[in-house]
Amino acid sequence: MDKIIIIDDDKELRLLMKKCMEQETYTAAVAGGGAEGLRLIEENKDTCSLVILDIMMPDLDGFQVLQKIRQTSNVPVLMLTAKSDEEDKVSGLRMGADDYLTKPFSINELMARVHSLIRRYTQFNSVSDDDRDILNFKGILIDKINRIVMVNNQQIELTGKEFDLLSFLASNKGKIFTKKQIYTQVWDEEYAFDDSNIMSFISKLRKKIEPDPEHPFYILTIRGIGYRFSGEA
């Protein structure tokens, strides 16, 4: 059963979210601060399928917690912010968050994002016998079964959503996708489409896999349209 860790200093909200998760057959554990949340994540590292993480907290803020999570885990992270400030959202995405919600939010929207993140996380971690689960290009190998990326024979650490994005583009080598098409396929939703979200992920992914991020070899920008993956098999 999927387990969700909820980290938020608002007691009423975190208990409400816990109740909603459990009504959807998930299990949930809650923490009122960053340090406690990190302890819960470590204790449940083998069963945790999603972390819901508030930004504004009294001990460690959400960004600090996210940094520590990403040192050891690629578990999906949904950030919560009381601000509509785009800078906060972009900062979280660049640091490895997979999605975000601005407070106040509806429970329906929260659950839609939870379902989407967990579905894609489990889908991309499922075992398949399809040979296309290993994508091999010049200088880069993508193992879709074990979610491993090797660049010049060195393993590269990607967040869950970064891997999903790279896997989708590489699986459709040569095809051009608009930002909205990418968002719909990788995030599996349309209502929260945001150009800055896609651009942030592309930029961070390029820094991790490209020999020269300023002059990309793998993920190419098609001016006025979107992106395509280019690589020699």
Order of alpha helices (4+ residues) and beta strands (2+ residues): beta-alpha-beta-alpha-beta-alpha-beta-alpha-beta-alpha-beta-beta-beta-beta-alpha-beta-alpha-alpha-beta-beta
